[in-house]
Amino acid sequence: MMDVDLFLRSFPLVLKGSQMTLKVFFSAASLSFTLGLCFGIFSCHRLKVPIVSAVIEWITFVYRAVPFYVQLLIVYFVLPDLLGFNLDPFAASVISLGVCSSGYVAQTVRAGINSVPVAQWEAAFVLGYSKFQSLFYIILPQMIRNVLPAFNNELDSLLKSTAIVSSIGVVELTRAGMNLVSREMEPVPIYLMVAFFYLCFSAILNAATRILERKIAYVKN
């Protein structure tokens, strides 16, 4: 068990690492869902643009096929060397994590849009909606309702993947725990504290998703 003195010494550093974890998480999630939504829309059946959609499908395949850790190393080490600029660890973490996740979000969005019955599109056209008005006012709300659990899983995975960015020097929650273990030589209580923080974050994320699911749920006739 962790004694009080060790807890008091460790908690501020773990809390600071948690703040960095959340900063990376929210920044990467914003990038991921922005890119993923765009990629998913333009690769769905109803909105395919022949050349553009083929390029998007190839890009998202690469994002999914290459492990996140390899993408992180490419963004942090390879791209700056090729393009001649320096990229700080936080920016590299957000870009690589957001881009990698966007490939999975795109597949979820594409599948969600394709799962909406064609009759919904046809009804929207009859009412005078354009293709993109139909998408944003009729199709996307139904898509979100259908794929919300998949989005929650992706956010959960994104949260856990933030631990990997410690490999390029970002002092997030896991790195803060490792630094504390090196200083205090008490791995069991410190790593349990780190795990508890991740557990709390995941519980909050899942609770927020459940609340959102209840708010957008409807009764089928």
URVEN-V966352 format. One record per pair of residues at least 4 apart in sequence whose ideal C-beta (glycine too) atoms are under 7 Angstrom apart, sorted by the first residue. I is the first residue (numbers start at 1). J is the second residue. Records with the same first field share a line. If there is no record, write none. Layout:
I = J ; J
This chain:
1 = 189
2 = 6 ; 7 ; 189 ; 193
3 = 7
4 = 8
5 = 9
6 = 10 ; 184 ; 186 ; 189
7 = 11
10 = 14 ; 180 ; 184 ; 190 ; 193
11 = 15
12 = 16
13 = 17 ; 176 ; 180
14 = 18 ; 173 ; 176 ; 177 ; 193 ; 194 ; 197
15 = 19
16 = 20 ; 176
17 = 21 ; 171 ; 172 ; 173 ; 175 ; 176
18 = 22 ; 173 ; 197
19 = 23
20 = 24 ; 170 ; 171 ; 172
21 = 25 ; 162 ; 172 ; 173
22 = 26
23 = 27
24 = 28 ; 90 ; 93 ; 94 ; 97 ; 162 ; 165 ; 170 ; 172
25 = 29 ; 158 ; 159 ; 162
26 = 30
27 = 31 ; 94
28 = 32 ; 94 ; 97 ; 98 ; 101 ; 158
29 = 33 ; 155 ; 158
30 = 34
31 = 35 ; 94 ; 98
32 = 36 ; 98 ; 101 ; 102 ; 105 ; 158
33 = 37 ; 105
34 = 38
35 = 39 ; 98 ; 99 ; 102
36 = 40 ; 102 ; 105 ; 106 ; 109
37 = 41 ; 109
38 = 42
39 = 43 ; 56 ; 60 ; 102 ; 106
40 = 44 ; 105 ; 106 ; 108 ; 109 ; 110 ; 113
41 = 47 ; 109 ; 113 ; 135
42 = 47 ; 49 ; 52 ; 53 ; 56
43 = 48 ; 53 ; 56 ; 57 ; 106 ; 110
44 = 110 ; 113 ; 114
45 = 114
46 = 121
48 = 53
49 = 53
50 = 54
51 = 55
52 = 56
53 = 57
54 = 58
55 = 59
56 = 60
57 = 61
58 = 62
59 = 63
60 = 64 ; 103 ; 106 ; 107
61 = 65
62 = 66
63 = 99 ; 100 ; 102 ; 103
64 = 103 ; 104
66 = 70 ; 71
68 = 72 ; 96 ; 97 ; 100 ; 161 ; 164
69 = 73 ; 164
70 = 74
71 = 75 ; 96 ; 99 ; 100
72 = 76 ; 92 ; 93 ; 96 ; 164 ; 165 ; 168
73 = 77
74 = 78 ; 79
75 = 79 ; 92 ; 95 ; 96
76 = 87 ; 89 ; 92 ; 168
77 = 81
78 = 82
79 = 83 ; 87
80 = 85 ; 86 ; 87
87 = 91 ; 92
88 = 92
89 = 93 ; 168 ; 169 ; 170
90 = 94 ; 170
91 = 95
92 = 96 ; 168
93 = 97 ; 165 ; 168 ; 170
94 = 98
95 = 99
96 = 100
97 = 101 ; 158 ; 161 ; 165
98 = 102
101 = 105 ; 154 ; 158
102 = 106
103 = 107
104 = 108 ; 154
105 = 109 ; 154
106 = 110
107 = 111
108 = 112 ; 147 ; 150 ; 151 ; 154
109 = 113 ; 143
110 = 114
111 = 115
112 = 143 ; 146 ; 147
113 = 139 ; 143
115 = 146
116 = 120 ; 139 ; 142 ; 143
118 = 122
119 = 123
120 = 124 ; 138 ; 139 ; 142
121 = 125 ; 134
122 = 126
123 = 127
124 = 129 ; 134 ; 138
125 = 129 ; 134
129 = 133 ; 134 ; 137 ; 138
130 = 134
131 = 135
132 = 136
133 = 137
134 = 138 ; 139
135 = 139 ; 140
136 = 140
139 = 143
140 = 144
141 = 145
142 = 146
143 = 147
144 = 148
145 = 216
147 = 151
148 = 152 ; 209 ; 212 ; 213
149 = 153
150 = 154
151 = 155
152 = 156 ; 205 ; 206 ; 209
153 = 157
154 = 158
155 = 159 ; 205
156 = 160 ; 202 ; 205
157 = 161
159 = 201 ; 202 ; 205
162 = 172
163 = 172 ; 174
165 = 170 ; 172
166 = 170 ; 172 ; 174 ; 175
170 = 175
171 = 175 ; 176
172 = 176
173 = 177 ; 194 ; 197 ; 198
174 = 178 ; 194
175 = 179
176 = 180
177 = 181 ; 190 ; 191 ; 194
178 = 182
179 = 183
180 = 184 ; 190
181 = 186 ; 187 ; 190
184 = 190
186 = 190
187 = 191
188 = 192
189 = 193
190 = 194
191 = 195
192 = 196
193 = 197
194 = 198
195 = 199
196 = 200
197 = 201
198 = 202
199 = 203
200 = 204
201 = 205
202 = 206
203 = 207
204 = 208
205 = 209
206 = 210
207 = 211
208 = 212
209 = 213
210 = 214
211 = 215
212 = 216
213 = 217
